[in-house]
Every structure is written in C-alpha cells, then in structure tokens.
Amino acid sequence: MRKPLVLRHPSILVFLAVLAVFTLAVTMLSAGYGTGAISTSMVKTLGKTLCLALAAVAMDLVWGYVGILSLGQMAFFALGGYMIGMWLMVARTEGIVTGSLANLPIPPTEAEISQAVATQIFGVVGSDRFPAIWALSGSLIGQLAMVVLVPGLLALVFGWLAFRSRVNGVYLSILTQAMTLALALYLFQNDSGLRGNNGLSGLQNIPGLEGVGQERLSVWFLWASALALGLGYLMIAWVASGKFGSVARAIRDDEARVRFLGYSVEGYKLVIFVLAAVITGIAGALYYPQAGIINPAELAPIASIYLAVWVAIGGRGRLYGAAIGAVFVSLVSSWFTGGRAPDLNLGFYTVKWVDWWQVLLGLSFVLVTLFAPKGIAGLVDLLEGLRPPKRGGAPLGPDMGALQEREATE
C-alpha cells in the first residue's frame, strides 16, 4: 500500500506546520486579535507576502519542474487582482451612490443607479457607461469565476500556440515577456475598459464589512492567504510527486527523449502552464484587496523577472525553496525600500538603500546562479548531510540547477 503524500515527502508536513505556526503567531500579536505588537500595516505586508509565496511556488512548478522560464507569470497575478477588483469597485460604489440618492423625493430606478455608478467609476476616463467586460462585475460569484477563468484561458491560448509550435528555451521566455508587455500597454489605454493608468483603487474597503476595522480585516486576509498557500502547495506537491511530475522533470531534462518515448510533451506542458496560471491568478485576487490598488504597472515585465529571481534565490526545483525565496526577498525588500535600513556611510559616498536595493538584488541573483544554484534551499542539504552520488565525475544531467543529484538518491 502506497504511503500518503505527506509521509512520502516530509517537507510538505514541515512546510504546513511552519505556515500554521506563523499564522497563529501573527494573529496573537496583531492589533485585531492579539497584543498589538504587530501593526496592521505589517499584518497586511505579511499577508501579501504569503500571496507572493504562492505565486512563487506556482512559478517553480513551471520553471523548476518543467524547465519553462516564464517571464509572464505576474500577468496572471495582476489579472486575478483586476477580476476581483471589478466587483469590489462596483459593490462599494453602488453602496455609496444608493446612500446619496436615498433622500431624493422620487426613488431612483435601477437604470439610474447603474448609470450613476458607471459615471462614478469611469468618469475619470471620460465615460459614463460600463464596458462589456464588466458584465459580471455586479456578481461576486461571477467575478470569482473570472479570477480562475481569465488567467486560465489566457494561459491556455498562449500555451497552445507556443507549445504546438515547439518554441523552447530563451525564445519561449521572450514570448512570455512580450505577452506581458503587450497586455500592460493595452491596459494603460483609457479605452481598455479598466480605467487605464488610474487602475482600480479603494480595494481595501470590502462591501458589506464597513463596520469591521482594518485591524481585523487584515487578519482575515492573512488567514485566507495562508489557507490558499497551504492548499496550493499541497496541490502542486501532489502534481509534482507522482508519475505526472516524473514525466514533467523528464521533459525538463531531455524533452526530445520524452517525445520519442511517446509522451505528449505539449499536453504536459500545457496542463502545468494553465494550472500555474490559475493558482497565480488566485494569489493575485487575495493580494490586491490587501494592497488596496492595482494598475497596469503591476503587469510590467520587471515584476515577472523579480518573481524568477525570488525562485532562483530560494532554490529552483524545490517548492519550499521557492516559498522561502519569495518570503525572504519580499520582506528584505520592504525593509530596504521602506527607509528602515540605515544608510551606509563610506566616507567618500553614502549608500542609500532605497536607491541601491535593486542593484543588490541583481547582484545576489548573479552570485546565487554562479556559486549556489540550489539557492537558500541548498542549506537543507547541508543540514541533512546529503552528498551527491559518486558517479566517477560523470554529469548527472544538462542542468546542474535542476537537482538531479537529489533525485538520483530517491
């Protein structure tokens, strides 16, 4: 009888236990349900960090297990945020408009309320009508479905066109980046239907929960983010652990041989690409209500490059490594860019970390790639005393960062 997934891979149980302890500790120290040692803004930062960790784990499934360096993952992340943001804006604005029109001698009709809401939302781009893409924005269930369907459909169409053409390597990475850039440029236009450069704002105000303070809402979103990360991690670990995952790693290491053996390489790639896009979209839908605003700048290609850097620093090919990398770099970035890191006076020059953080991050990526391809997760090998198998100097595969040493011992 086959052992359960968590027993075959103890790292899953450890990860979930650490996540649960972390969530409980933050809750007990929060202003909403605990001592107040952690501020509400910090709780929001931690909740957003968990969402970024979920996006990084999904990215690792695509890059670390299938070998597709997608530089467009944050497009799916932002699309998930836009989908839930549409409902948040409509529901919140409708409540404000209805309250302001309640004192009129003649009660307003539904059409008048709808037009007033549209004017309130789209007046900033010179329109007073809802675009067609907002057809389901008045329905929470409809927009939650869009959180899954829109990123998934985009990934399905793009992946089908790219994989069936057998585009690989750097060319595929460039294509994913071009897709992200094209989408961002389109959304910057005022006639895109999503308020152009203004984006969607006020997302932290949840309709129907006006009486609940941000100190409590932040904790609720922290719980939701932790639950999504735990479930997403379990799902991705399950996909990567069985036969499906073995074929995916084989595609990463030698795609031509897998195709020769009769496997549908394009089908495997497409399934994983779409699954990762959907999970990333869900992460974005949880992230932006905590951030409070989303605009097309969130789709900039640099955001997806950052995501790849987080995965590389954490340890590509290990799900917990991707999560660790996202959490570590995100929190350190908040510390440096938030002005909390003291300036470094060198005598002849003063290093202001707000300006130099991106340089430091880029340098870290280069150093990790050259000298520590296993990233932070490689420290686990040192703690466990693992050593690569002795093969007389023979290479284990074409990509030393793909962790063939670990796989050869299992």
C-alpha positions in Angstrom: 0.0 0.0 0.0 1.4 3.4 -1.1 2.1 5.9 1.7 0.2 9.2 1.9 1.8 12.1 0.1 2.9 13.9 3.4 4.6 10.7 4.6 6.5 10.2 1.3 7.6 13.9 1.4 8.0 15.0 5.0 9.0 18.5 3.7 5.3 19.1 2.9 4.3 18.4 6.5 7.1 20.6 7.8 6.1 23.5 5.5 2.4 23.3 6.5 3.3 23.2 10.2 5.6 26.2 9.9 2.9 28.1 8.0 0.3 27.3 10.7 2.6 28.4 13.5 3.5 31.5 11.6 -0.2 32.4 11.0 -1.1 31.7 14.6 1.8 33.8 16.0 0.9 36.8 13.8 -2.7 36.5 14.8 -1.8 36.6 18.5 0.5 39.6 18.0 -1.9 41.5 15.8 -3.9 44.6 16.8 -7.1 42.9 15.7 -7.0 39.7 17.8 -3.9 39.9 19.9 -1.5 42.1 21.8 -1.0 44.7 19.1 2.8 44.1 18.9 2.5 43.8 15.1 0.9 46.8 13.4 -2.0 46.5 11.0 0.2 47.6 8.1 2.7 44.9 8.9 0.0 42.3 9.1 -1.1 43.4 5.6 2.5 43.1 4.4 2.8 39.6 5.8 -0.5 38.6 4.2 0.7 40.0 0.8 4.0 38.1 1.3 2.1 34.8 1.6 0.3 35.6 -1.7 3.7 36.3 -3.4 4.9 33.0 -1.9 2.0 31.2 -3.6 2.8 32.8 -6.9 6.5 31.8 -6.5 5.5 28.1 -5.8 3.4 28.2 -9.0 6.3 29.7 -10.9 8.6 26.9 -9.5 6.2 24.3 -10.9 6.6 25.8 -14.4 10.3 26.6 -14.2 11.8 24.2 -11.7 9.9 21.1 -12.7 9.2 21.6 -16.5 12.0 23.9 -17.4 9.8 26.7 -18.8 11.3 30.1 -17.7 8.0 32.0 -17.9 8.6 35.8 -17.7 4.9 36.5 -17.8 3.6 34.9 -14.6 2.8 38.3 -12.9 0.4 39.0 -15.8 -1.8 36.2 -14.4 -1.3 37.6 -10.9 -2.5 41.0 -11.9 -5.4 39.7 -13.9 -6.7 37.8 -10.9 -6.5 41.1 -9.0 -8.3 43.0 -11.7 -11.1 40.5 -11.7 -11.9 40.7 -8.0 -11.2 44.4 -8.1 -14.0 45.0 -10.5 -16.6 43.6 -8.1 -15.1 45.4 -5.2 -15.3 48.8 -7.0 -18.9 48.2 -8.3 -20.3 46.9 -5.0 -18.6 49.7 -2.9 -19.6 52.5 -5.3 -23.1 51.2 -5.6 -23.5 51.4 -1.8 -22.2 55.0 -1.8 -24.4 56.0 -4.7 -27.5 54.4 -3.3 -27.0 56.1 0.1 -26.6 59.5 -1.6 -29.7 59.1 -3.7 -31.8 57.7 -0.9 -33.1 61.2 0.2 -34.5 62.1 -3.2 -38.3 62.7 -3.4 -38.6 60.1 -6.1 -36.6 56.8 -5.5 -34.1 56.2 -8.3 -34.6 53.4 -10.8 -32.1 50.6 -11.2 -31.0 52.1 -14.5 -30.4 55.4 -12.9 -28.3 53.8 -10.1 -26.4 51.8 -12.7 -25.6 54.9 -14.7 -24.6 56.8 -11.6 -22.2 54.0 -10.5 -20.7 53.9 -14.0 -20.2 57.6 -14.0 -18.6 57.5 -10.6 -16.2 54.7 -11.7 -15.4 55.7 -15.3 -15.8 59.5 -15.2 -12.0 59.6 -14.6 -11.5 58.3 -18.2 -14.4 60.3 -19.7 -17.1 57.7 -19.8 -20.4 57.1 -18.1 -21.1 53.5 -19.2 -20.0 50.1 -18.2 -17.7 48.4 -20.8 -18.8 44.9 -21.9 -16.0 43.2 -19.8 -17.8 44.5 -16.7 -20.9 42.5 -17.5 -20.5 40.2 -14.4 -19.0 42.9 -12.1 -22.1 43.1 -10.0 -21.9 39.4 -9.1 -19.3 38.2 -6.6 -19.7 34.6 -7.8 -19.3 35.7 -11.4 -16.1 37.6 -10.7 -14.7 34.8 -8.5 -15.2 32.6 -11.5 -13.4 35.1 -13.7 -10.4 35.0 -11.3 -9.9 31.4 -12.4 -11.2 31.6 -16.0 -9.5 34.7 -17.3 -5.9 33.8 -16.4 -6.5 30.1 -17.2 -7.9 31.0 -20.7 -5.1 33.3 -21.5 -2.6 30.7 -20.5 -4.5 28.0 -22.5 -4.5 30.1 -25.7 -0.9 31.3 -25.3 0.4 27.9 -24.3 -1.4 26.0 -27.0 0.0 28.4 -29.7 3.6 28.3 -28.3 3.9 24.7 -27.3 2.4 23.3 -30.5 5.0 25.4 -32.4 7.6 23.8 -30.2 9.1 27.1 -29.1 11.6 26.4 -26.3 14.3 28.0 -24.2 15.0 31.7 -24.4 12.6 32.2 -27.3 9.7 31.0 -25.2 10.8 33.3 -22.3 10.9 36.2 -24.7 7.4 35.3 -26.0 6.0 35.2 -22.4 7.6 38.6 -21.7 6.2 40.0 -24.9 2.7 38.8 -23.9 3.0 40.6 -20.6 4.3 43.8 -22.1 1.5 43.8 -24.8 -1.1 43.3 -22.1 0.3 46.0 -19.9 0.4 48.5 -22.8 -3.2 47.7 -23.7 -4.4 48.2 -20.1 -2.6 51.6 -20.0 -5.1 52.9 -22.6 -8.2 54.7 -21.3 -10.5 52.7 -23.6 -9.3 49.3 -22.3 -12.3 49.2 -20.0 -10.2 49.0 -16.8 -9.6 52.8 -16.2 -6.3 52.9 -17.9 -3.4 54.3 -15.9 -5.7 55.0 -13.0 -6.4 51.3 -12.4 -8.7 50.2 -9.7 -8.4 51.7 -6.2 -10.1 51.6 -2.8 -10.0 47.8 -2.9 -9.2 47.5 0.8 -12.8 48.6 1.6 -14.8 45.4 1.5 -18.5 45.8 0.7 -20.8 44.7 3.5 -18.0 44.8 6.0 -17.9 48.6 6.5 -18.3 48.1 10.3 -15.2 45.9 10.5 -12.0 47.7 11.2 -8.8 47.3 9.0 -7.1 45.7 12.0 -9.5 42.8 11.9 -9.8 42.6 8.1 -6.1 42.4 7.7 -6.0 39.3 9.9 -8.9 37.8 7.9 -7.0 38.2 4.7 -3.9 36.8 6.4 -5.9 33.7 7.2 -7.2 33.5 3.7 -3.7 33.9 2.2 -2.3 31.3 4.5 -5.1 28.8 3.6 -4.6 29.5 -0.1 -0.8 29.0 0.2 -1.3 25.7 2.1 -3.8 24.3 -0.3 -1.9 25.5 -3.3 1.3 24.0 -2.0 -0.4 20.7 -1.4 -1.9 20.6 -4.9 1.3 21.5 -6.6 3.3 19.0 -4.5 0.7 16.3 -5.4 1.1 17.1 -9.1 4.9 17.1 -8.9 5.3 14.0 -6.9 3.5 11.3 -8.9 4.0 9.9 -12.4 2.9 13.2 -13.9 5.7 15.0 -12.0 8.2 12.4 -13.1 7.3 13.0 -16.8 7.5 16.8 -16.2 11.0 16.5 -14.8 12.0 14.3 -17.7 10.7 16.9 -20.1 12.8 19.4 -18.3 16.0 17.3 -18.6 15.6 15.8 -22.1 12.4 16.8 -24.0 13.4 15.0 -27.2 13.8 11.7 -25.5 10.4 12.0 -23.7 8.8 12.8 -27.0 10.5 9.8 -28.6 9.0 7.6 -25.8 5.6 8.6 -27.0 4.5 11.1 -24.3 2.5 14.2 -25.3 5.1 16.7 -24.3 2.9 19.6 -25.4 0.0 18.3 -23.4 2.0 18.0 -20.2 3.4 21.5 -20.7 0.0 23.0 -21.3 -1.6 21.4 -18.3 1.1 22.6 -16.0 1.2 26.1 -17.6 -2.5 26.6 -17.2 -2.6 25.2 -13.6 0.2 27.6 -12.6 -1.6 30.5 -14.2 -4.8 29.7 -12.3 -3.0 29.4 -9.0 -1.1 32.6 -9.6 -4.4 34.4 -10.5 -5.9 33.3 -7.2 -2.9 34.6 -5.4 -3.4 38.0 -7.1 -7.0 38.1 -6.2 -6.0 37.8 -2.5 -3.1 40.2 -2.8 -4.7 43.3 -4.2 -7.5 43.8 -1.7 -4.7 43.9 0.9 -2.7 46.3 -1.3 -5.7 48.5 -1.9 -4.9 49.4 -5.5 -4.0 47.8 -8.8 -2.9 49.5 -12.1 -1.2 48.4 -15.3 2.2 49.0 -13.8 1.7 45.7 -11.9 2.0 43.9 -15.2 5.4 45.4 -16.1 7.8 42.6 -17.3 10.2 43.5 -14.5 7.6 42.2 -11.9 7.8 38.7 -13.5 11.6 38.9 -13.6 11.6 39.6 -9.9 9.4 36.5 -9.4 12.0 34.4 -11.2 14.8 35.9 -9.1 12.9 35.0 -5.9 12.6 31.4 -7.1 16.2 31.2 -8.0 17.4 32.7 -4.7 15.1 30.4 -2.8 16.0 27.3 -4.7 14.6 26.3 -8.1 13.2 22.8 -8.2 12.1 22.7 -4.6 8.7 24.1 -3.8 9.6 25.1 -0.2 12.7 26.8 -1.7 10.5 29.0 -3.9 8.3 30.0 -1.0 11.3 30.8 1.2 12.9 32.9 -1.6 9.7 34.9 -2.1 9.2 35.5 1.7 12.8 36.3 2.3 13.3 38.7 -0.6 9.9 40.4 -0.2 10.4 41.1 3.5 14.0 42.3 3.0 12.9 44.4 0.1 10.2 46.1 2.2 12.8 46.8 4.9 15.3 48.4 2.4 12.8 50.3 0.3 10.7 51.4 3.3 13.5 53.5 4.6 14.1 51.4 7.7 17.6 50.3 6.7 20.2 52.8 7.9 22.3 54.5 5.2 25.8 53.2 4.9 28.4 56.0 5.1 31.6 55.0 3.3 33.3 58.4 3.8 33.5 59.3 0.2 30.0 58.2 -0.6 26.8 57.4 1.3 24.9 54.3 0.2 21.1 54.9 0.3 19.5 51.5 0.2 16.3 52.8 -1.3 18.3 53.6 -4.5 20.7 50.6 -4.3 18.4 47.8 -3.3 17.7 46.7 -6.8 21.4 46.6 -7.6 21.9 44.4 -4.5 19.1 42.1 -5.6 20.5 41.7 -9.1 24.0 41.0 -7.7 22.5 38.4 -5.3 20.8 36.7 -8.3 24.1 36.6 -10.2 26.0 35.2 -7.2 23.4 32.6 -6.5 23.3 31.4 -10.1 27.1 31.1 -10.3 28.0 29.8 -6.9 24.9 28.4 -5.2 22.5 27.1 -7.9 20.4 25.3 -5.2 19.7 28.7 -3.5 18.7 29.0 0.1 17.1 25.6 0.0 20.5 24.1 -0.6 21.2 24.7 3.1 18.8 21.9 3.8 21.3 19.5 2.1 24.0 20.8 4.4 21.8 20.3 7.5 20.8 16.8 6.4 24.4 15.9 5.4 23.3 15.0 1.9 26.0 14.5 -0.7 25.6 13.9 -4.5 26.1 10.3 -5.5 29.6 9.2 -6.7 29.5 8.8 -10.4 33.1 9.0 -11.3 32.9 12.6 -12.4 30.1 11.9 -14.9 27.5 14.6 -15.1 24.0 13.9 -13.8 22.3 15.9 -16.4 22.4 19.0 -18.6 21.3 21.4 -15.9 23.1 21.4 -12.5 20.5 23.6 -11.1 17.8 21.1 -11.7 18.7 19.0 -8.6 19.5 15.7 -10.4 21.8 14.9 -7.5 18.8 14.8 -5.1 16.6 12.9 -7.5 19.3 10.2 -8.1 19.3 9.3 -4.4 15.5 8.9 -4.1 
